[in-house]
Amino acid sequence: MITYIHGELTEISSANIVIEAAGVGYEIMMPVRMLASLPPIGSEVKIYTYQNVSENALDLYGFLSRDDLDMFKLLISVNGIGPKGGLSILTTASTDRLKLSIISGDDSLIKAAPGIGPKTAQKAIIELKDKISADDIVGNDQPDYTLAVSDQIKEAKEALISIGYSAAQATKAIASLGDVSGLDSEEILNRAIANLSFI
C-alpha cells in the first residue's frame, strides 16, 4: 500500500495531478476542492494516498493531509459509497465541516454531493456518527506547506477555551469559519467569538 508520495508536482488537471518521484510520474485523483490549495507546478509536495485495486484498474486517490485521507476511508467504509463517491463528498465540503455535520446528524452536505442519494447520506450519518469526536474537528494535519495555519487554529481554540468556552463550542465556532489560511490567530479568535452567538 502506498501511504504517501513525496515529489515534484508536474501537472494539475481538472480532477487529477501528476507527481514525479524517483523518476516515476504518479497520476493521482483528488477532490476538486483541494486542487485550488496546491502550490504552483514545480513545487515539492507530499500527498497522502489511497490505493484502490479493481479488476481493470489500479487507481491512486490523493489528499492534502492524513486527516483528509482518514475521512475518505471512513466515507468509503459505508456501503454504497465507493472511492469516486468519497471524492465527490470531499469536493462538496472540507473534512472539518463534514465531521461537524456528521456529529450533528445533518446529512445535507453528504447528499449534496453528485452521485450520493438521500438514503446513502443518512446511512453514512448513522454509521459514522460514533466514529468521530468533536475534539478532532480542528487542528489536525494540514498540508505540509501550510503548517502555520494549524498553529494559528490551535492558538485560537486554546484562547477560546481559556476565556470560558467549552472545547466543543470552540471547535464548532472555528470550523464554521471555513478557510482561515490567510488569517492570524487573533483574527480567527475574533471571528470565532462573533460566530458563537449564531451556533
N, C-alpha and C positions, 0 to 999 in steps of 0.2 A: 504493500500500500504506500502511495506517495503522500506524505503528510504535508509537505510544502515544497515550493520551488523558489529558489533564490537566484535571480539572474537579471539580465538586461531586458527591459520592456522594449520590444521591437515593433509591435503592431497593436493597434486598437481599432476594432471594427464596431459594428452596431451592437453586437452581443458577445463578441469574443475578444480575447487578447492573445498575443504570442509572446512568450518569454524564452530567451535563449540562455541556456545554462549548460556549461561544459560542451559547447558546440552543437547542442541539440535544441531545436525550436519546439516548444510545447504549446499547443493550441488549447486554450482554457476558456470554457464558457463561464460567464459571470452575470450576476444580476445587473440589469442595465443601469439601475440607480447608482451602483458602485463605480461604474466606468468613469463618471464625472469626477470622482475623488482620486483617480490615479494621477501620478506625476507625469511629466512630459515623456514622450518616446525617447529612449536612450538612457533613461534613469534606471538605477538599480532598485529592484523591488523584491519583496518577499510575499508570495501569495499562498495562503493555506488552501489545500486542495482535497477534494473527494473524488476518488476514482470509481467510476461505475462501469462494470463489465457486463455486457449483454452478449447475446448470441452473435450479433452482427456488428458490434462496435465496442470500442474501449474509449470512454469519454472522461475528460477531466473537468470538474467544476471548481471554480476558484472564488476565494473570499478574502477580504482585506484584513480580517482578524480571526483568531481562533474562536472568539465568541460568535461571529457570524457563521463559521463552519459548524459549530455545535448547534446553533439554531437550525441550520439547514438539515443536519442529521436528525434532529427532533421532528422536524416537519415531515421528512420522508419516512419516518417510522410509523406515521399514520397511514393506515390502509386507504388507498385512493389518492395519495399524494406521491407522485414519483419525482425524480430529480428535476424534470422540467417544471413541474408544479411548484416544487420548492423554490426554484429560481424565480418563478413568476411572483410568488408571495413575497420574497425578499426584494423584488423590484418595486413592489407596491409600497412597502414600509420598511423602516430601519428595524434592526434586531431589537433595540430597546423599546420601540413603540409596539412591536409585535408581542414582546414579553408582557408589557403593561396591559395590552388588550386581552391577552390570554388569561392573565391573573384576574382581570375584572370581569371575565366571561363575555366580552364583546367580540363577536365574530365578524364584524363589519370589514375590518382590514383584510382578513383572510378571504372572505367571499368576494371582495372587490378585485382580487387577482384573476386575470384571464385564465379560464380553464378550471377554476375551482368553484364548485356549486355550493349552495347553502347547506346541504346535508353534510358534505365533506368538511366545510368550515366549522360547523357545530361539532362534528365528531372530533376535529382537531382540538377545539377548546376543551372538550370533556377529557380527552386522553392526555393532553399536555399540561393542564392546569396544575396538577400536583407535582409536576417535574420542574417547575420554575419558581424561584424565590424572588420576592420584591427586592431583596438586598443585592441581587445580582444584576439588576437592570442597568445601573450606571457605574462606570469606572472600570469596565473590563478591558480586554486587549483592544487597542486601537491600531491602525496601520503604523508600521514602524517609522514612517516619515512624519507622523503627527503625534508622537508620544506626548508632547507637551499638552495636547488637548486633554488627555486622560488626567494629567496632573491638575489642570485647571478645574475639571469637573469634580475631582476628588476634594480639592480645596473648598469649592463652593458647597459641596454636600456636607463636609465637616463643619463649615461655618453655619449652615442652616441648623444642623443638629446642636451646635454649641449655643444657639440662641433660643432653643426650646422646641424645635420641630422634631418629630419622630423620624427615624431613618426611612420609613415608608413614605411619609409626606415629602421629605427631601428628595427621595428618588423619583416620585411621581412628578414633582414640580420641575425638576431638571429634565426629565425625559420628555415632558410636554413642550419643551423649548425647541426640539428638533435639532438642526445642525448648529452647533455652537463653536465651530472650529475657528472662527475669526474673533472670538470674544475672550477677554481675560477673566480670571476667577471672580473679580469684583462685579463685572457686568453680568456674568452668569448668575451670581448671587442675587443681584438687584432684580433681574428679570424673573428669577425663580420665586422670590418673595412676592412680586406682583402677581404671579400666576397662582400662588397658593389660595388667593381669595376666590378663584374660579374652580378649584379642584374639590 
